[in-house]
Amino acid sequence: MAESTNIPSAELLEFPKKDKRRFLHAVYRVGDLQRSIKYILHTSLRDETSKARDVPKEKYANAFLGFGPEESNFAVELTYNYGVDKYDIGTGFGHFATATSDVYKLAEDIKAKGGTITREAGPVKDGTSVIAFAKDPDGYLFELIERVGTPEPLCQVMLRVGDLDWSIKFYEKHKQLQLPDGSEKESMQTMRVN
């Protein structure tokens, strides 16, 4: 098995300890709430019990899934709208990413439990990061990233943007987010999807 050298910098790991602002959750719509919860539970993409609720008056049900309570951990909110069994994912949403110490093992576990791996585990082209991709029953992608010592297993939500510089400026100005260092922007620009 390949050994990952993509270990987060000390600066990146210290940032959440100093700054109390954080993303709480990302929402995505699913065609069958119980099927999606079961998929996530059975493919080990999370390890805490979910918080679910049904709101018949508003004709929806939802569940929050994460690696701990939302008060201290990022979560995904699965929302089922009554009568809608399928959604178009769209072109702006990319994928969720979850960190693990062994991508090869997690990918094999997902396949063994009936899940779909769309990119087998292995290093990225011309890089050292070890990744794989899993697809959930609604067609959403989860990138599995090999990282040791990451403080938050559900670590990324990838969105495609039309203008990277403008988007970075928006998030820096309006959401007070920042790039961990200058080299990150150059690597993001090379991965831009138009």
Contact map, one row per residue, 1 for C-alpha under 8 A:
11100000000000000000000000000000000000000000000000000000000000000000000000000000000000000000000000000001000000000000000000000000000000000000000000000000000000000000000000000000000000000000000000
11110000000000000000000000000000000000000000000000000000000000000000000000000000000000000000000000000000000000000000000001100000010000000000000000000000000000000000000000000000000000000000000000
11111000000000000000000000000000000000000000000000000000000000000000000000000000000000000000000000000000000000000000000000000000000000000000000000000000000000000000000000000000000000000000000000
01111110000000000000000000000000000000000000000000000000000000000000000000000000000000000000000000000000000000000000000000000001110000000000000001100000000000000000000000000000000000000000000000
00111110000000000000000000000000000000000000000000000000000000000000000000000000000000000000000000000000000000000000000000000001100000000000000000000000000000000000000000000000000000000000000000
00011111000000000000000000000000000000000000000000000000000000000000000000000000000000000000000000000000000000000000000000000001100000000000000001100000000000000000000000000000000000000000000000
00011111100000000000000000000000000000000000000000000000000000000000000000000000000000000000000000000000000000000000000000000000000000000000000000111000000000000000000000000000000000000000000000
00000111110110000000000000000000000000000000000000000000000000000000000000000000000000000000000000000000000000000000000000000000000000000000000000100100000000000000000000000000000000000000000000
00000011111110000000000000000000000000000000000000000000000000000000000000000000000000000000000000000000000000000000000000000000000000000000000000000000000000000000000000000000000000000000000000
00000001111111000000000000000000000000000000000000000000000000000000000000000000000000000000000000000000000000000000000000000000000000000000000000000000000000000000000000000000000000000000000000
00000000111111100000000000000000000000000000000000000000000000000000000000000000000000000000000000000000000000000000000000000000000000000000000000000000000000000000000000000000000100000000000000
00000001111111110000000000000000000000000000000000000000000000000000000000000000000000000000000000000000000000000000000000000000000000000000000000000000000000000000000000000000000100000000000000
00000001111111111000000000000000000000000000000000000000000000000000000000000000000000000000000000000000000000000000000000000000000000000000000000000110000000000000000000000000000000000000000000
00000000011111111100000000000000000000000000000000000000000000000000000000000000000000000000000000000000000000000000000000000000000000000000000000000000000000000000000000000000000000000000000000
00000000001111111110000000000000000000000000000000000000000000000000000000000000000000000000000000000000000000000000000000000000000000000000000000000000000000000000000000000000000000000000000000
00000000000111111111010000000000000000000000000000000000000000000000000000000000000000000000000000000000000000000000000000000000000000000000000000000000000000000000000000000000000000000000000000
00000000000011111111000000000000000000000000000000000000000000000000000000000000000000000000000000000000000000000000000000000000000000000000000000000000000000000000000000000000000000000000000000
00000000000001111111000000000000000000000000000000000000000000000000000000000000000000000000000000000000000000000000000000000000000000000000000000000000000000000000000000000000000000000000000000
00000000000000111111100000000000000000000000000000000000000000000000000000000000000000000000000000000000000000000000000000000000000000000000000000000000000000000000000000000000000000000000000000
00000000000000011111110000000000000000000000000000000000000000000000000000000000000000000000000000000000000000000000000000000000000000000000000000000000000000000000000000000000000000000000000000
00000000000000000011111000000000000000000000000000000000000000000000000000000000000000000000000000000000000000000000000000000000000000000000000000000000000000000000000000000000000000000000000000
00000000000000010001111100000000000000000000000000000000000000000000000000000000000000000000000000000000000000000000000000000000000000000000000000000000000000000000000000000000000000000000000000
00000000000000000000111110000000000000000000000000000000000000000000000001000000000000000000000000000000000000000000000000000000000000000000000000000000000000000000000000000000000000000000000000
00000000000000000000011111000000000000000000000000000000000000000000011011100000000000000000000000000000000000000000000000000000000000000000000000000000000000000000000000000000000000000000000000
00000000000000000000001111100000000000000000000000000000000000000000010001111000000000000000000000000000000000000000000000000000000000000000000000000000000000000000000000000000000000000000000000
00000000000000000000000111110000000000000000000000000000000000000000000000111000000000000000000000000000000000000000000000000000000000000000000000000000000010000000000000000000000000000000000000
00000000000000000000000011111000000000000000000000000000000000000000000000011110000000000000000000000000000000000000000000000000000000000000000000000000000000000000000000000000000000000000000000
00000000000000000000000001111100000000000000000000000000000000000000000000011110000000000000000000000000000000000000000000000000000000000000000000000000000000000000000000000000000000000000000000
00000000000000000000000000111110000000000000000000000000000000000000000000000111100000100000000000000000000000000000000000000000000000000000000000000000000000000000000000000000000000000000000000
00000000000000000000000000011111100100000000000000000000000000000000000000000111000011100000000000000000000000000000000000000000000000000100000000000000000000000000000000000000000000000000000000
00000000000000000000000000001111100000000000000000000000000000000000000000000001100111100000000000000000000000000000000000000000000000000100000000000000000000000000000000000000000000000000000000
00000000000000000000000000000111111100000000000000000000000000000000000000000001000010000000000000000000000000000000000000000000000000000000000000000000000000000000000000000000000000000000000000
00000000000000000000000000000111111110000000000000000000000011100000000000000111000000000000000000000000000000000000000000000000000000000000000000000000000000000000000000000000000000000000000000
00000000000000000000000000000001111111000000000000000000000000000000000000000000000000000000000000000000000000000000000000000000000000000000000000000000000000000000000000000000000000000000000000
00000000000000000000000000000001111111100000000000000000000000000000000000000000000000000000000000000000000000000000000000000000000000001000000000000000000000000000000000000000000000000000000000
00000000000000000000000000000101111111110000000000000000000000000000000000000100000000000000000000000000000000000000000000000000000000011100000000000000000000000000000000000000000000000000000000
00000000000000000000000000000000111111111000000000000000000000100000000000000000000000000000000000000000000000000000000000000000000000000000000000000000000000000000000000000000000000000000000000
00000000000000000000000000000000011111111100000000000000000000000000000000000000000000000000000000000000000000000000000000000000000000000000000000000000000000000000000000000000000000000000000000
00000000000000000000000000000000001111111110000000000000000000000000000000000000000000000000000000000000000000000010000000000000000000011000000000000000000000000000000000000000000000000000000000
00000000000000000000000000000000000111111111110000000000000000000000000000000000000000000000000000000000000000000000000000000000000000010000000000000000000000000000000000000000000000000000000000
00000000000000000000000000000000000011111111111000000000000000000000000000000000000000000000000000000000000000000000000000000000000000000000000000000000000000000000000000000000000000000000000000
00000000000000000000000000000000000001111111100000000000000000000000000000000000000000000000000000000000000001001000000000000000000000000000000000000000000000000000000000000000000000000000000000
00000000000000000000000000000000000000111111100000000000000000000000000000000000000000000000000000000000000011001010000000000000000000000000000000000000000000000000000000000000000000000000000000
00000000000000000000000000000000000000011111111000000000000000000000000000000000000000000000000000000000010011000000000000000000000000000000000000000000000000000000000000000000000000000000000000
00000000000000000000000000000000000000011111111000000000000000000000000000000000000000000000000001000000000000000000000000000000000000000000000000000000000000000000000000000000000000000000000000
00000000000000000000000000000000000000011001111100000000000000001110000000000000000000000000000000000000000000000000000000000000000000000000000000000000000000000000000000000000000000000000000000
00000000000000000000000000000000000000001001111110000000000000000111000000000000000000000000000000000000000000000000000000000000000000000000000000000000000000000000000000000000000000000000000000
00000000000000000000000000000000000000000000011111000000000000001111100000000000000000000000000000000000000000000000000000000000000000000000000000000000000000000000000000000000000000000000000000
00000000000000000000000000000000000000000000001111100000000000001000000000000000000000000000000000000000000000000000000000000000000000000000000000000000000000000000000000000000000000000000000000
00000000000000000000000000000000000000000000000111110000000000111100000000000000000000000000000000000000000000000000000000000000000000000000000000000000000000000000000000000000000000000000000000
00000000000000000000000000000000000000000000000011111000000000111000000000000000000000000000000000000000000000000000000000000000000000000000000000000000000000000000000000000000000000000000000000
00000000000000000000000000000000000000000000000001111100000011110000000000000000000000000000000000000000000000000000000000000000000000000000000000000000000000000000000000000000000000000000000000
00000000000000000000000000000000000000000000000000111110000011100000000000000000000000000000000000000000000000000000000000000000000000000000000000000000000000000000000000000000000000000000000000
00000000000000000000000000000000000000000000000000011111000111000000000000000000000000000000000000000000000000000000000000000000000000000000000000000000000000000000000000000000000000000000000000
00000000000000000000000000000000000000000000000000001111111110000000000000000000000000000000000000000000000000000000000000000000000000000000000000000000000000000000000000000000000000000000000000
00000000000000000000000000000000000000000000000000000111111110000000000000000000000000000000000000000000000000000000000000000000000000000000000000000000000000000000000000000000000000000000000000
00000000000000000000000000000000000000000000000000000011111000000000000000000000000000000000000000000000000000000000000000000000000000000000000000000000000000000000000000000000000000000000000000
00000000000000000000000000000000000000000000000000000011111100000000000000000000000000000000000000000000000000000000000000000000000000000000000000000000000000000000000000000000000000000000000000
00000000000000000000000000000000000000000000000000000011111110000000000000000000110000000000000000000000000000000000000000000000000000000000000000000000000000000000000000000000000000000000000000
00000000000000000000000000000000000000000000000000000111011111000000000000000011110000000000000000000000000000000000000000000000000000000000000000000000000000000000000000000000000000000000000000
00000000000000000000000000000000100000000000000000011111001111100000000000000011110000000000000000000000000000000000000000000000000000000000000000000000000000000000000000000000000000000000000000
00000000000000000000000000000000100000000000000000011100000111110000000000001111000000000000000000000000000000000000000000000000000000000000000000000000000000000000000000000000000000000000000000
00000000000000000000000000000000100010000000000001111000000011111000000000001110000000000000000000000000000000000000000000000000000000000000000000000000000000000000000000000000000000000000000000
00000000000000000000000000000000000000000000000001110000000001111100000000111100000000000000000000000000000000000000000000000000000000000000000000000000000000000000000000000000000000000000000000
00000000000000000000000000000000000000000000010111100000000000111110000000111100000000000000000000000000000000000000000000000000000000000000000000000000000000000000000000000000000000000000000000
00000000000000000000000000000000000000000000011101000000000000011111110011110000000000000000000000000000000000000000000000000000000000000000000000000000010000000000000000000000000000000000000000
00000000000000000000000000000000000000000000011100000000000000001111100011100000000000000000000000000000000000000000000000000000000000000000000000000001110000000000000000000000000000000000000000
00000000000000000000000000000000000000000000001100000000000000000111110110000000000000000000000000000000000000000000000000000000000000000000000000000000000000000000000000000000000000000000000000
00000000000000000000000000000000000000000000000100000000000000000111111110000000000000000000000000000000000000000000000000000000000000000000000000000000000000000000000000000000000000000000000000
00000000000000000000000110000000000000000000000000000000000000000101111111100000000000000000000000000000000000000000000000000000000000000000000000000000000000000000000000000000000000000000000000
00000000000000000000000100000000000000000000000000000000000000000000111110000000000000000000000000000000000000000000000000000000000000000000000000000000000000000000000000000000000000000000000000
00000000000000000000000000000000000000000000000000000000000000000001111111000000000000000000000000000000000000000000000000000000000000000000000000000000000000000000000000000000000000000000000000
00000000000000000000000100000000000000000000000000000000000000000111111111100000000000000000000000000000000000000000000000000000000000000000000000000001000000000000000000000000000000000000000000
00000000000000000000001110000000000000000000000000000000000000000110010111110000000000000000000000000000000000000000000000000000000000000000000000000001010000000000000000000000000000000000000000
00000000000000000000000111000000000000000000000000000000000000011110010011111000000000000000000000000000000000000000000000000000000000000000000000000000010000000000000000000000000000000000000000
00000000000000000000000011110000000000000000000000000000000000011100000001111100000000000000000000000000000000000000000000000000000000000000000000000000000000000000000000000000000000000000000000
00000000000000000000000011110000000000000000000000000000000001111000000000111110000000000000000000000000000000000000000000000000000000000000000000000000000000000000000000000000000000000000000000
00000000000000000000000000111100100100000000000000000000000001111000000000011111000000000000000000000000000000000000000000000000000000000000000000000000000000000000000000000000000000000000000000
00000000000000000000000000111100100000000000000000000000000111100000000000001111100000000000000000000000000000000000000000000000000000000000000000000000000000000000000000000000000000000000000000
00000000000000000000000000001111100000000000000000000000000111000000000000000111110100000000000000000000000000000000000000000000000000000000000000000000000000000000000000000000000000000000000000
00000000000000000000000000001010000000000000000000000000001110000000000000000011111100000000000000000000000000000000000000000000000000000000000000000000000000000000000000000000000000000000000000
00000000000000000000000000000000000000000000000000000000001110000000000000000001111100000000000000000000000000000000000000000000000000000000000000000000000000000000000000000000000000000000000000
00000000000000000000000000000000000000000000000000000000000000000000000000000000111110000000000000000000000000000000000000000000000000000000000000000000000000000000000000000000000000000000000000
00000000000000000000000000000010000000000000000000000000000000000000000000000001111111100000000000000000000000000000000000000000000000000000000000000000000000000000000000000000000000000000000000
00000000000000000000000000000111000000000000000000000000000000000000000000000000001111100000000000000000000000000000000000000000000000000000000000000000000000000000000000000000000000000000000000
00000000000000000000000000000110000000000000000000000000000000000000000000000000000111110000000000000000000000000000000000000000000000000100000000000000000000000000000000000000000000000000000000
00000000000000000000000000001110000000000000000000000000000000000000000000000000000111111000000000000000000000000000000000000000000000000100000000000000000000000000000000000000000000000000000000
00000000000000000000000000000000000000000000000000000000000000000000000000000000000001111100000000000000000000000000000000000000000000000000000000000000000000000000000000000000000000000000000000
00000000000000000000000000000000000000000000000000000000000000000000000000000000000000111110100000000000000000000000000000000000000000000011000000000000000000000000000000000000000000000000000000
00000000000000000000000000000000000000000000000000000000000000000000000000000000000000011111100000000000000000000000000000000000000000000000000000000000000000000000000000000000000000000000000000
00000000000000000000000000000000000000000000000000000000000000000000000000000000000000001111110000000000000000000000000000000000000000000000000000000000000000010000000000000000000000000000000000
00000000000000000000000000000000000000000000000000000000000000000000000000000000000000000111110000000000000000000000000000000000000000000000000000000000000000111000000000000000000000000000000000
00000000000000000000000000000000000000000000000000000000000000000000000000000000000000001111111000000000000000000000000000000000000000000000000000000000000001110000000000000000000000000000000000
00000000000000000000000000000000000000000000000000000000000000000000000000000000000000000011111100000000000000000000000000000000000000000000100000000000000011110000000000000000000000000000000000
00000000000000000000000000000000000000000000000000000000000000000000000000000000000000000000111110000000000000000000000000000000000000000001111000000000000011100000000000000000000000000000000000
00000000000000000000000000000000000000000000000000000000000000000000000000000000000000000000011111000000000000000000000000000000000000000000111000000000011111000000000000000000000000000000000000
00000000000000000000000000000000000000000000000000000000000000000000000000000000000000000000001111100000000000000000000000000000000000000000011110000000011111000000000000000000000000000000000000
00000000000000000000000000000000000000000000100000000000000000000000000000000000000000000000000111110000000000000000000000000000000000000000011110000000111100000000000000000000000000000000000000
00000000000000000000000000000000000000000000000000000000000000000000000000000000000000000000000011111000000000000000000000000000000000000000000111100101111000000000000000000000000000000000000000
00000000000000000000000000000000000000000000000000000000000000000000000000000000000000000000000001111110010000000000000000000000000000000000000111110000100000000000000000000000000000000000000000
00000000000000000000000000000000000000000000000000000000000000000000000000000000000000000000000000111110000000000000000000000000000000000000000001110000000000000000000000000000000000000000000000
00000000000000000000000000000000000000000000000000000000000000000000000000000000000000000000000000011111110000000000000000000000000000000000000001100000000000000000000000000000000000000000000000
00000000000000000000000000000000000000000000000000000000000000000000000000000000000000000000000000011111111000000000000010000000011100000000000111000000000000000000000000000000000000000000000000
10000000000000000000000000000000000000000000000000000000000000000000000000000000000000000000000000000111111100000000000011000000000100000000000000000000000000000000000000000000000000000000000000
00000000000000000000000000000000000000000000000000000000000000000000000000000000000000000000000000000111111110000000000000000000000000000000000000000000000000000000000000000000000000000000000000
00000000000000000000000000000000000000000001000000000000000000000000000000000000000000000000000000010111111111000000000000000000000000000000000000000000000000000000000000000000000000000000000000
00000000000000000000000000000000000000000000000000000000000000000000000000000000000000000000000000000011111111100000100110000000000101000000000100000000000000000000000000000000000000000000000000
00000000000000000000000000000000000000000000000000000000000000000000000000000000000000000000000000000001111111110000000000000000000000000000000000000000000000000000000000000000000000000000000000
00000000000000000000000000000000000000000011000000000000000000000000000000000000000000000000000000000000111111111000000000000000000000000000000000000000000000000000000000000000000000000000000000
00000000000000000000000000000000000000000111000000000000000000000000000000000000000000000000000000000000011111111111100000000000000001000000000000000000000000000000000000000000000000000000000000
00000000000000000000000000000000000000000000000000000000000000000000000000000000000000000000000000000000001111111111100000000000000000000000000000000000000000000000000000000000000000000000000000
00000000000000000000000000000000000000000000000000000000000000000000000000000000000000000000000000000000000111111110000000000000000000000000000000000000000000000000000000000000000000000000000000
00000000000000000000000000000000000000000110000000000000000000000000000000000000000000000000000000000000000011111110000000000000000000000000000000000000000000000000000000000000000000000000000000
00000000000000000000000000000000000000000000000000000000000000000000000000000000000000000000000000000000000001111111000000000000000000000000000000000000000000000000000000000000000000000000000000
00000000000000000000000000000000000000100010000000000000000000000000000000000000000000000000000000000000000001111111100000000000000001110000000000000000000000000000000000000000000000000000000000
00000000000000000000000000000000000000000000000000000000000000000000000000000000000000000000000000000000000001100111110000000000000001110000000000000000000000000000000000000000000000000000000000
00000000000000000000000000000000000000000000000000000000000000000000000000000000000000000000000000000000001001100011111100000000000111100000000000000000000000000000000000000000000000000000000000
00000000000000000000000000000000000000000000000000000000000000000000000000000000000000000000000000000000000000000001111100000000000111100000000000000000000000000000000000000000000000000000000000
00000000000000000000000000000000000000000000000000000000000000000000000000000000000000000000000000000000000000000000111110000000000111000000000000000000000000000000000000000000000000000000000000
00000000000000000000000000000000000000000000000000000000000000000000000000000000000000000000000000000000001000000000111111000000001110000000000000000000000000000000000000000000000000000000000000
00000000000000000000000000000000000000000000000000000000000000000000000000000000000000000000000000000011001000000000001111100000011110000000000000000000000000000000000000000000000000000000000000
01000000000000000000000000000000000000000000000000000000000000000000000000000000000000000000000000000001000000000000000111110000011100000000000000000000000000000000000000000000000000000000000000
01000000000000000000000000000000000000000000000000000000000000000000000000000000000000000000000000000000000000000000000011111011111000000000000000000000000000000000000000000000000000000000000000
00000000000000000000000000000000000000000000000000000000000000000000000000000000000000000000000000000000000000000000000001111111111000000000000000000000000000000000000000000000000000000000000000
00000000000000000000000000000000000000000000000000000000000000000000000000000000000000000000000000000000000000000000000000111110000000000000000000000000000000000000000000000000000000000000000000
00000000000000000000000000000000000000000000000000000000000000000000000000000000000000000000000000000000000000000000000000011111000000000000000000000000000000000000000000000000000000000000000000
00000000000000000000000000000000000000000000000000000000000000000000000000000000000000000000000000000000000000000000000000111111100000000000000000000000000000000000000000000000000000000000000000
00011100000000000000000000000000000000000000000000000000000000000000000000000000000000000000000000000000000000000000000000110111110000000000000000000000000000000000000000000000000000000000000000
00011100000000000000000000000000000000000000000000000000000000000000000000000000000000000000000000000000000000000000000000110011111000000000000011000000000000000000000000000000000000000000000000
01010000000000000000000000000000000000000000000000000000000000000000000000000000000000000000000000000010000000000000000011110001111100000000000011000000000000000000000000000000000000000000000000
00000000000000000000000000000000000000000000000000000000000000000000000000000000000000000000000000000010000000000000000111110000111110000000001111000000000000000000000000000000000000000000000000
00000000000000000000000000000000000000000000000000000000000000000000000000000000000000000000000000000011001000000000111111000000011111000000001110000000000000000000000000000000000000000000000000
00000000000000000000000000000000000000000000000000000000000000000000000000000000000000000000000000000000000000000000111110000000001111100000111100000000000000000000000000000000000000000000000000
00000000000000000000000000000000000000000000000000000000000000000000000000000000000000000000000000000000001001000011111000000000000111110000111100000000000000000000000000000000000000000000000000
00000000000000000000000000000000000000000000000000000000000000000000000000000000000000000000000000000000000000000011110000000000000011111111110000000000000000000000000000000000000000000000000000
00000000000000000000000000000000000100110000000000000000000000000000000000000000000000000000000000000000000000000011000000000000000001111111110000000000000000000000000000000000000000000000000000
00000000000000000000000000000000001100100000000000000000000000000000000000000000000000000000000000000000000000000000000000000000000000111111000000000000000000000000000000000000000000000000000000
00000000000000000000000000000110000100000000000000000000000000000000000000000000000001100000000000000000000000000000000000000000000000111111000000000000000000000000000000000000000000000000000000
00000000000000000000000000000000000000000000000000000000000000000000000000000000000000001000000000000000000000000000000000000000000000111111100000000000000000000000000000000000000000000000000000
00000000000000000000000000000000000000000000000000000000000000000000000000000000000000001000001000000000000000000000000000000000000000111111110000000000000000000000000000000000000000000000000000
00000000000000000000000000000000000000000000000000000000000000000000000000000000000000000000011100000000000000000000000000000000000011110011111000000000000000000000000000000000000000000000000000
00000000000000000000000000000000000000000000000000000000000000000000000000000000000000000000001111000000000000000000000000000000000011110001111100000000000000000000000000000000000000000000000000
00000000000000000000000000000000000000000000000000000000000000000000000000000000000000000000001111000000000000000000000000000000001111000000111110000000000000000000000000000000000000000000000000
00000000000000000000000000000000000000000000000000000000000000000000000000000000000000000000000011110010001000000000000000000000001111000000011111000000000000000000000000000000000000000000000000
00000000000000000000000000000000000000000000000000000000000000000000000000000000000000000000000011110010000000000000000000000000111100000000001111100000000000000000000000000000000000000000000000
00010100000000000000000000000000000000000000000000000000000000000000000000000000000000000000000000111110000000000000000000000000111000000000000111110000000000000000000000000000000000000000000000
00010111000000000000000000000000000000000000000000000000000000000000000000000000000000000000000000111100000000000000000000000000000000000000000011111100000000000000000000000000000000000000000000
00000010000000000000000000000000000000000000000000000000000000000000000000000000000000000000000000011000000000000000000000000000000000000000000001111100000000000000000000000000000000000000000000
00000010000000000000000000000000000000000000000000000000000000000000000000000000000000000000000000000000000000000000000000000000000000000000000000111110000000000000000000000000000000000000000000
00000001000010000000000000000000000000000000000000000000000000000000000000000000000000000000000000100000000000000000000000000000000000000000000000111111100000000000000000000000000000000000000000
00000000000010000000000000000000000000000000000000000000000000000000000000000000000000000000000000000000000000000000000000000000000000000000000000001111100000000000000000000000000000000000000000
00000000000000000000000000000000000000000000000000000000000000000010000011000000000000000000000000100000000000000000000000000000000000000000000000000111111000000000000000000000000000000000000000
00000000000000000000000000000000000000000000000000000000000000000010000000000000000000000000000001110000000000000000000000000000000000000000000000000111111000000000000000000000000000000000000000
00000000000000000000000000000000000000000000000000000000000000000110000001100000000000000000000111100000000000000000000000000000000000000000000000000001111100000000000000000000000000000000000000
00000000000000000000000000000000000000000000000000000000000000000000000000000000000000000000000111100000000000000000000000000000000000000000000000000001111110000000000000000000000000000000000000
00000000000000000000000000000000000000000000000000000000000000000000000000000000000000000000000111000000000000000000000000000000000000000000000000000000011111000000000000000000000000000000000000
00000000000000000000000001000000000000000000000000000000000000000000000000000000000000000000011110000000000000000000000000000000000000000000000000000000001111100000000000000000000000000000000000
00000000000000000000000000000000000000000000000000000000000000000000000000000000000000000000111110000000000000000000000000000000000000000000000000000000000111110000000000000000000000000000000000
00000000000000000000000000000000000000000000000000000000000000000000000000000000000000000001111000000000000000000000000000000000000000000000000000000000000011111000000000000000000000000000000000
00000000000000000000000000000000000000000000000000000000000000000000000000000000000000000011110000000000000000000000000000000000000000000000000000000000000001111100000000000000000000000000000111
00000000000000000000000000000000000000000000000000000000000000000000000000000000000000000001000000000000000000000000000000000000000000000000000000000000000000111111001000000000000000000000000011
00000000000000000000000000000000000000000000000000000000000000000000000000000000000000000000000000000000000000000000000000000000000000000000000000000000000000011111000000000000000000000000000001
00000000000000000000000000000000000000000000000000000000000000000000000000000000000000000000000000000000000000000000000000000000000000000000000000000000000000001111111000000000000000000000000000
00000000000000000000000000000000000000000000000000000000000000000000000000000000000000000000000000000000000000000000000000000000000000000000000000000000000000001111111100000000000000000000100100
00000000000000000000000000000000000000000000000000000000000000000000000000000000000000000000000000000000000000000000000000000000000000000000000000000000000000000011111110000000000000000000000000
00000000000000000000000000000000000000000000000000000000000000000000000000000000000000000000000000000000000000000000000000000000000000000000000000000000000000000011111111000000000000000000000000
00000000000000000000000000000000000000000000000000000000000000000000000000000000000000000000000000000000000000000000000000000000000000000000000000000000000000001011111111100000000000000000000000
00000000000000000000000000000000000000000000000000000000000000000000000000000000000000000000000000000000000000000000000000000000000000000000000000000000000000000001111111110000000000000000000000
00000000000000000000000000000000000000000000000000000000000000000000000000000000000000000000000000000000000000000000000000000000000000000000000000000000000000000000111111111000000000000000000000
00000000000000000000000000000000000000000000000000000000000000000000000000000000000000000000000000000000000000000000000000000000000000000000000000000000000000000000011111111110000000000000000000
00000000000000000000000000000000000000000000000000000000000000000000000000000000000000000000000000000000000000000000000000000000000000000000000000000000000000000000001111111111110000000000000000
00000000000000000000000000000000000000000000000000000000000000000000000000000000000000000000000000000000000000000000000000000000000000000000000000000000000000000000000111111111110000000000000000
00000000000000000000000000000000000000000000000000000000000000000000000000000000000000000000000000000000000000000000000000000000000000000000000000000000000000000000000011111111100000000000000000
00000000000000000000000000000000000000000000000000000000000000000000000000000000000000000000000000000000000000000000000000000000000000000000000000000000000000000000000001111111000000000000000000
00000000000000000000000000000000000000000000000000000000000000000000000000000000000000000000000000000000000000000000000000000000000000000000000000000000000000000000000001111111100000000000000000
00000000000000000000000000000000000000000000000000000000000000000000000000000000000000000000000000000000000000000000000000000000000000000000000000000000000000000000000000111111110000000000000000
00000000000000000000000000000000000000000000000000000000000000000000000000000000000000000000000000000000000000000000000000000000000000000000000000000000000000000000000000111011111000000000000000
00000000000000000000000000000000000000000000000000000000000000000000000000000000000000000000000000000000000000000000000000000000000000000000000000000000000000000000000000110001111100000000000000
00000000000000000000000000000000000000000000000000000000000000000000000000000000000000000000000000000000000000000000000000000000000000000000000000000000000000000000000000000000111111011000000000
00000000001100000000000000000000000000000000000000000000000000000000000000000000000000000000000000000000000000000000000000000000000000000000000000000000000000000000000000000000011111010000000000
00000000000000000000000000000000000000000000000000000000000000000000000000000000000000000000000000000000000000000000000000000000000000000000000000000000000000000000000000000000001111111000000000
00000000000000000000000000000000000000000000000000000000000000000000000000000000000000000000000000000000000000000000000000000000000000000000000000000000000000000000000000000000001111111100000000
00000000000000000000000000000000000000000000000000000000000000000000000000000000000000000000000000000000000000000000000000000000000000000000000000000000000000000000000000000000000011111110000000
00000000000000000000000000000000000000000000000000000000000000000000000000000000000000000000000000000000000000000000000000000000000000000000000000000000000000000000000000000000001111111111000000
00000000000000000000000000000000000000000000000000000000000000000000000000000000000000000000000000000000000000000000000000000000000000000000000000000000000000000000000000000000001011111111100000
00000000000000000000000000000000000000000000000000000000000000000000000000000000000000000000000000000000000000000000000000000000000000000000000000000000000000000000000000000000000001111111110000
00000000000000000000000000000000000000000000000000000000000000000000000000000000000000000000000000000000000000000000000000000000000000000000000000000000000000000000000000000000000000111111111000
00000000000000000000000000000000000000000000000000000000000000000000000000000000000000000000000000000000000000000000000000000000000000000000000000000000000000000000000000000000000000011111111100
00000000000000000000000000000000000000000000000000000000000000000000000000000000000000000000000000000000000000000000000000000000000000000000000000000000000000000001000000000000000000001111111100
00000000000000000000000000000000000000000000000000000000000000000000000000000000000000000000000000000000000000000000000000000000000000000000000000000000000000000000000000000000000000000111111100
00000000000000000000000000000000000000000000000000000000000000000000000000000000000000000000000000000000000000000000000000000000000000000000000000000000000000000000000000000000000000000011111110
00000000000000000000000000000000000000000000000000000000000000000000000000000000000000000000000000000000000000000000000000000000000000000000000000000000000000010001000000000000000000000001111111
00000000000000000000000000000000000000000000000000000000000000000000000000000000000000000000000000000000000000000000000000000000000000000000000000000000000000011000000000000000000000000000001111
00000000000000000000000000000000000000000000000000000000000000000000000000000000000000000000000000000000000000000000000000000000000000000000000000000000000000011100000000000000000000000000000111
